[in-house]
Amino acid sequence: MDLLIEQEIALHQFDIRQNMAEVTRLIHPDFREIGRSGTSFDFTAILDMMASEHPSNGYIHSQDFEAMKLEEHIFLLLYKSAWVDDAGNACHFAKRSSIWSFDGEKWQLKYHQGTPCAEFQLQTIT
């Protein structure tokens, strides 16, 4: 499901994360997350975290997306991610899972989890 992948990747972007209208459009009010570090977040905590972020020269790389339909309006999105610094070095490798729900008007991220994983080869888009 291309739209879910696009929205997931949008949430990796600093400018989107700083736009509270976009964040509240993309993230469900009942949102929960268990981060790669094991830290838990709810909707308010994730909004606070995003608001306190600063621009960076690095970026989140993501690949190997798989979408699985769980219910009529609920999808599980699986993928891998890594942080790539401004020198091109990758670290903080993780397997990620997100649950997206459709409310009849828009898809929203309801649950997200990151689990550390072994380093993997980054795929480049050609």
N, C-alpha and C positions, 0 to 999 in steps of 0.2 A: 504494500500500500504506500505509494509514493508520497502522498500528502503527509502521512504520519512520519515518514523519514525526514521530509522537509521540515516539519515542525520540530522534530527532535533536534535536528542540526541547528535550527534557528535558536533553540534554547542554549546552544553552546556559544553563541555569539555575544560578545560584550555589549554591543549596541542594543540588542534585543533584551538582554538581561537588565539593562538600565532603563528600559521603557516599561514602566509599570502597567500601562494599558495593554501592551503586548503580553507581558508576563501573566496578567490576570485573565487574558483571553485564552492563553495556552495551558495554564495550570488550573486544575480543578480546585475549588475551595476545600475539599476533603483530602487534598494531596498528602501523601506520606512518602518519605524516602529513607532508605538506609544507604548511606554513602559508602564509597570505597574504603573509607577510614573506619567504618562501623558506626559513625555518628548518625543519629536519627534526626529527621527534620519533619516538621509539619508545614502547612501552607504559610503561616506567619513567619516561622523561622527561615524558610527558604526565601521569602520576600526580603527579610532583613539581611540575610547573607548576600543576596544579589545586590541590594542597594549599597552595601559597604564595599563592594569589589572595586578594584582599580584597573585601569587599562594595562595590558600586558603585550609584549612583543611575541609571545608564544600563542599557541592555539590548540584546540582539542581536535585530534584526528579521529574519525570514526569510519568503520568499515564492516563488511560481512553482515549486513542487515537481513533479518528474517522477520516476517510478520506472520503471526498465527492468530486466526480468528478463534476467540474463546466463546463468545456469544454473538448475537446479532449485531450489537453495537459496542462490543468490547474486543480490543485486539491487544495481543502481547507482542511487543517489538523487542527483538534480541539483537545485540551487536557487540563489537569490540571497540575499545577506545584507548587512546594514549595521549599524553600531553607531549607536545613538540615545542621545544624552546626556540628562541630566536636564532640559535646556531644550528638548528635542525636535529638536535638530539632528542630522542623519544624516551619517555619514562612514564611511570604511573600507569602501567598497562592494566586494563580491566575488562571483564565481561560485564555487559550491562543488560538490564531488562527493564522495560517500561510498559505499564498498562495504560492504554488510551481508551477513553469512553466517549461515545457520541451522544449528545443530549437532544438530538433532533435538529440542531442548528450548527454546532461546532464540535470538533474533537478536542478533548482536553486530557492532559497528562494527570493521571490519578495516583499512580504509584511508580516509583523508580528505585532500582537497586544497582549498586556497583560492587563487584567482587574482584579483588586483585587476582591477576592471572600472570602466567609466564609471558615473557617478552615474545612478540610475534612480528613477522615481517609486515611493514606498512605497505599497503597497496596504494599506488598512485593512480589518479584518474587521468586517462588519456583522451 
